[in-house]
Amino acid sequence: MSLTASLGCDKEEKLQEGSFGYDVAFLEQHQSTIVLENSTGKSQVAIVPAYQGRIMSSSAQGSQGNSYGWLNYEAIASDQLQDKINIYGGEDRFWLGPEGGQYSIFFDPKTEFTFDNWRTPKEIDTEGFEVISQTSSKAVFEKEMNLTNYSGFPFHILVNREVSIFEKAEIEQKLALDFSDMDVDFVGFESVNKIKNIGKQAWNKETGLLSVWILGMFMPSDETVIMVPFKSAPAYQSYFGAIPSDKLKVNDELILFKGDGTHRGKIGLRPENTVPLLGSYDAEKEVLTVVQFSFNNDKDYVNSLWELQDEPYAGDAVNTYNDGPLENGDQMGPFYELESSSPAKALEVNESVIHHHVTYHFEGNKEDLNKISLKLFKSDLEGLKI
């Protein structure tokens, strides 16, 4: 399947499914889409303001290069909105937590924690963000929100979201790497997400706090393995039941988790075990993905378990999810997710929380990809197997 994109002067470029240009052309058929690029024009990202300023996909090789984000084409093309959540996909989407518990913003007050009662707030699902400013390499978005949590506390919030794409020197500096002798293509981009209390009341633990929650959805393959570095004991939290041994492996400082989109599972790390780094390697396409996020050893993170909680601030700082069939055989994806959260902060009026989430993709010479993996994850590519 292919699409065509206009290049001006009556020229058109044929775009194959799976390419970045194909996804941009598809998005532009349905939503206004912003494309950012670095000075080479090879590193590009696509953003949809109507989807909360979401970074939908990216490329390290321009329009003909691989499209790294997972897109739900059916949902994007549909003119029907779903009641509970509209899963459009994307590499970096803005959400807020907690999802469950007495301070949840996904359940109405005094309702049971069941799927029938769960729903995503429209402000982070179907309502767009306003474009405040835009250049060739940066876009800034804003959204005012009013949310009420399970305990009845009203939040009046101003969200500011800034998305930028990096030059080579910035990536080298942020990752302490030198690409001068490497034969790899790359793209790196960041979202800076600020939530500001613009209400009339301070936020405190007794009435509930919020966290910025960034989720990236990526294309799975039989050869994709997710890497989760950790410190201290690997005391990860497992969701959606036990994870089969052929999907999970724990090494000395690294959890390996299959990103094949065939078995539903999710793991999370508490802040005391968190290293602000995540990644994945797709051996089929030879693509190495790296995620960094802001982390300052804060202890309080919202707890999203669907129950009234004894420890509502003993939640995860980092999560990863592998999609798979539900009990009835339906499936959302397939995709896999790399996620990070901000700490839960008590905010006075006009105070803010800021959370950075950075994504990089590298593809090219396998020996050079191996050097990057060794530097960042202390494992060569051959060691990234379950």
C-alpha positions in Angstrom: 0.0 0.0 0.0 1.3 3.5 -0.8 0.4 7.1 -0.5 1.7 10.1 -2.4 2.9 13.4 -1.0 3.2 16.6 -2.9 6.8 18.0 -3.1 5.8 21.2 -5.0 6.4 22.0 -8.7 3.8 19.3 -9.5 6.1 16.6 -8.2 4.9 13.8 -6.0 6.7 11.3 -3.9 5.5 7.7 -3.6 5.5 6.6 0.0 5.4 3.1 1.2 3.5 2.0 4.2 5.8 1.9 7.2 7.7 5.0 6.1 7.6 8.3 8.0 6.3 10.1 4.9 3.4 7.7 4.6 2.4 8.3 8.2 2.6 12.1 7.8 0.5 12.0 4.6 -2.0 9.8 6.4 -2.2 12.1 9.4 -2.6 15.1 7.2 -5.7 13.6 5.6 -7.4 13.6 9.0 -5.8 16.2 11.3 -3.6 19.3 11.1 0.0 18.0 11.5 3.2 19.8 12.4 6.5 18.4 11.1 9.7 19.5 12.9 13.2 18.8 11.5 16.8 19.4 12.4 19.2 21.3 10.2 20.0 18.2 8.1 16.4 17.5 7.3 16.8 13.8 8.0 15.7 13.9 11.6 12.0 14.6 11.7 9.0 14.3 14.0 5.3 14.6 13.4 3.0 16.3 16.0 -0.8 16.5 16.0 -2.1 19.5 18.1 -5.7 18.0 18.2 -4.2 14.9 20.0 -2.9 17.0 22.9 0.3 18.0 21.1 1.2 14.4 20.7 4.4 13.3 19.0 2.9 10.7 16.6 6.0 9.4 15.0 9.6 10.3 13.9 12.3 9.4 11.4 16.1 9.3 11.2 16.1 9.2 7.4 13.5 11.7 6.3 10.2 10.9 4.6 11.4 7.6 3.2 12.9 6.4 6.5 11.3 4.0 9.0 8.4 5.5 10.9 9.1 4.7 14.6 5.8 5.5 16.3 2.8 3.1 16.4 -0.3 4.7 14.8 -3.8 3.3 15.1 -4.9 4.1 11.5 -8.5 2.9 12.1 -9.1 5.2 15.0 -7.4 8.2 13.4 -9.6 7.7 10.2 -12.8 7.1 12.2 -15.3 10.0 12.7 -16.7 8.1 15.8 -15.3 8.8 19.2 -15.1 6.0 21.7 -16.6 6.4 25.2 -13.6 5.3 27.4 -10.5 6.0 25.4 -9.5 6.9 21.9 -6.3 5.1 21.1 -4.6 7.0 18.4 -1.1 5.9 19.1 2.0 8.1 19.1 5.5 8.1 20.5 5.0 10.7 23.3 1.5 11.4 24.6 0.6 13.7 27.5 -1.4 12.0 30.2 -2.0 12.7 33.9 -2.1 10.3 36.8 -3.3 8.7 39.0 -5.5 6.3 37.1 -6.9 4.4 40.1 -7.3 4.9 43.8 -9.1 7.5 46.0 -7.4 10.3 44.1 -8.0 8.9 40.6 -9.1 11.3 37.8 -10.3 8.3 35.6 -13.2 7.4 38.0 -16.1 9.5 39.1 -16.6 9.9 42.9 -18.0 7.0 44.8 -18.0 4.6 41.9 -16.6 1.1 41.9 -13.2 0.5 40.3 -14.5 -1.5 37.4 -13.9 -1.2 33.7 -17.5 -0.2 33.2 -16.8 2.9 35.3 -13.4 3.7 34.0 -13.0 6.5 31.4 -10.2 8.8 30.2 -10.8 12.5 30.9 -11.7 14.2 27.7 -9.0 16.9 28.3 -6.3 14.2 27.8 -8.2 12.2 25.2 -10.3 14.1 22.7 -9.7 17.8 23.3 -6.9 19.5 21.4 -4.0 21.7 22.7 -3.6 25.2 21.4 -0.4 26.0 19.4 1.3 28.9 21.1 4.4 29.2 19.0 6.1 27.2 16.3 9.5 27.2 14.5 11.1 24.6 12.2 12.5 22.7 15.2 10.2 23.6 18.1 6.5 23.8 18.9 4.8 25.0 22.1 1.3 24.0 23.1 -1.1 25.1 25.9 -4.3 23.8 27.5 -6.4 24.9 30.4 -8.2 22.0 32.3 -10.7 21.5 35.0 -10.6 18.0 36.5 -12.2 16.5 39.6 -10.8 13.5 41.3 -12.5 10.5 42.9 -12.5 12.2 46.3 -14.2 15.3 44.8 -11.3 17.7 44.8 -11.3 20.2 41.9 -8.1 20.8 39.9 -7.8 23.9 37.8 -4.7 23.4 35.7 -2.7 25.2 33.0 -0.7 22.7 30.9 2.3 24.0 28.8 4.0 21.5 26.5 7.1 22.2 24.5 8.3 19.8 21.8 11.7 20.2 20.2 14.0 18.1 17.9 17.8 17.9 18.5 20.8 18.5 16.5 23.6 15.9 16.5 25.7 17.9 19.0 22.8 18.0 21.5 22.3 14.3 21.3 26.1 13.7 21.8 26.0 16.0 24.8 22.9 14.5 26.4 24.1 10.9 26.0 27.8 11.5 26.5 28.5 9.9 23.1 30.6 10.7 20.1 29.1 9.9 16.7 31.9 11.2 14.6 33.2 7.7 13.8 29.8 6.0 13.8 27.8 5.1 10.7 24.4 5.5 12.2 21.3 7.6 11.4 19.5 9.1 14.4 16.7 11.3 15.6 16.3 12.7 19.1 13.4 14.8 20.5 12.1 16.0 23.8 8.8 17.0 25.4 8.9 19.4 28.3 5.6 19.2 30.2 4.5 21.7 32.8 1.3 21.6 34.9 0.5 24.7 36.9 -2.0 25.0 39.7 -4.1 28.0 38.6 -7.0 27.2 40.9 -8.1 28.8 44.2 -6.8 26.1 46.5 -3.4 24.5 47.2 -2.9 20.8 46.3 -2.0 18.6 49.2 -1.7 14.8 49.9 -4.9 14.7 51.9 -7.1 15.7 48.9 -5.0 14.3 46.2 -2.1 15.1 43.9 -1.4 14.8 40.2 1.5 13.6 38.1 2.6 14.2 34.5 2.5 10.8 32.7 4.2 10.4 29.3 3.6 7.3 27.3 5.3 6.3 24.1 3.8 3.6 21.8 6.0 1.8 19.4 5.9 -0.8 16.6 6.5 -4.3 18.1 8.2 -7.2 16.4 9.2 -10.8 17.3 12.7 -9.5 17.7 12.0 -6.5 19.9 13.3 -6.5 23.5 12.7 -3.7 26.0 15.5 -2.8 28.4 14.8 -1.4 31.9 17.9 -0.6 34.0 17.4 -0.6 37.7 19.3 0.0 41.0 19.2 -2.0 44.2 17.0 -5.1 44.1 14.8 -5.6 41.0 11.6 -5.2 42.9 9.4 -4.5 39.9 5.6 -4.3 40.1 3.8 -6.6 37.7 0.4 -5.7 36.3 -2.2 -7.8 34.4 -1.0 -11.1 35.9 2.3 -13.0 35.9 4.6 -12.5 32.9 5.7 -15.8 31.3 9.4 -16.7 31.7 9.9 -16.5 27.9 8.8 -12.8 28.0 10.9 -11.6 30.9 14.5 -11.9 32.1 16.3 -10.2 34.9 20.1 -9.6 34.7 22.3 -8.0 37.3 21.3 -4.4 36.4 18.9 -4.8 33.6 15.3 -6.1 33.2 14.6 -7.5 29.7 11.0 -7.6 28.6 9.6 -8.8 25.3 8.1 -6.0 23.1 6.5 -8.4 20.6 2.8 -7.4 21.0 1.6 -11.0 21.6 1.1 -11.2 25.4 -0.4 -8.4 27.6 1.8 -7.5 30.5 3.1 -4.4 32.3 5.9 -3.8 34.8 6.8 -0.7 36.9 9.6 0.4 39.1 9.3 2.4 42.2 11.6 5.5 42.6 14.0 3.7 44.9 14.8 1.3 42.0 14.6 3.8 39.2 17.4 4.7 36.8 16.2 7.5 34.5 16.8 5.4 31.3 14.7 3.0 29.2 15.2 1.5 25.8 14.4 -1.2 23.3 16.2 -3.0 20.5 14.5 -4.3 17.4 16.9 -6.9 16.0 14.7 -7.3 12.9 15.0 -3.7 11.7 18.2 -3.1 13.7 16.8 -0.1 15.5 17.9 0.9 19.0 15.5 3.2 20.9 16.6 5.1 24.0 14.4 7.1 26.5 15.6 9.5 29.1 13.4 11.4 31.6 13.8 13.8 34.5 14.3 12.1 37.8 15.5 13.8 41.0 15.2 10.9 43.6 11.8 12.1 44.8 9.9 9.5 46.8 6.2 10.3 46.2 4.7 9.0 43.0 1.0 8.5 42.4 -0.4 5.0 42.8 -2.6 3.9 39.9 -3.9 0.6 41.2 -7.7 0.3 40.8 -8.5 0.1 44.5 -8.8 2.2 47.6 -5.1 2.4 48.6 -3.2 2.4 51.9 -0.2 4.0 50.1 -1.6 6.4 47.5 1.9 7.8 46.9 3.8 4.6 46.6 3.5 4.4 42.8 5.9 3.9 39.9 8.3 6.3 38.3 8.7 4.3 35.2 6.6 1.7 33.4 6.7 -0.4 30.3 3.9 -2.3 28.6 3.6 -5.1 26.1 0.3 -5.3 24.4 -1.5 -8.6 23.7 -5.0 -10.1 23.3 -7.6 -9.6 26.0 -9.5 -12.5 27.4 -12.2 -12.1 24.7 -9.6 -12.2 22.0 -9.8 -8.4 21.2 -6.6 -6.4 21.1 -5.9 -2.7 21.2 -2.7 -2.9 19.2 -0.3 -4.6 18.9 2.3 -2.2 20.2 4.6 -1.8 23.2 5.0 1.3 25.5 7.8 3.1 27.3 6.5 5.4 30.0 7.7 7.8 32.6 6.0 9.9 35.3 6.8 13.0 37.3 6.7 12.9 41.1 3.5 13.9 42.9 4.0 17.4 44.3 1.9 19.5 46.7 1.5 22.8 44.9 0.5 26.1 46.1 -1.5 28.3 43.8 0.6 29.3 40.8 3.3 26.7 41.5 4.2 24.1 38.9 5.6 20.6 38.2 7.8 20.1 35.1 8.6 16.8 33.5 11.1 16.1 30.7 10.8 13.0 28.4 13.4 12.4 25.7 13.3 9.8 23.0 16.1 8.8 20.6 16.2 6.3 17.7 19.4 4.9 16.1 19.8 2.7 13.1 22.7 1.7 10.9 25.9 -0.1 11.4 25.4 -2.9 13.9 28.8 -2.6 15.4 28.1 1.1 16.1 24.7 0.3 17.6 26.5 -2.1 19.8 28.8 0.6 21.1 25.8 2.7 22.0 24.1 -0.2 23.8 27.3 -1.0 25.8 27.7 2.6 26.8 24.1 3.2 27.9 22.8 -0.2 29.0 26.1 -2.0 29.8 25.1 -4.8 27.5 26.0 -5.7 23.9 23.2 -6.4 21.5 23.8 -10.1 21.7 23.1 -9.9 25.5 19.7 -8.3 24.8 17.9 -11.7 24.3 15.4 -13.5 26.5 
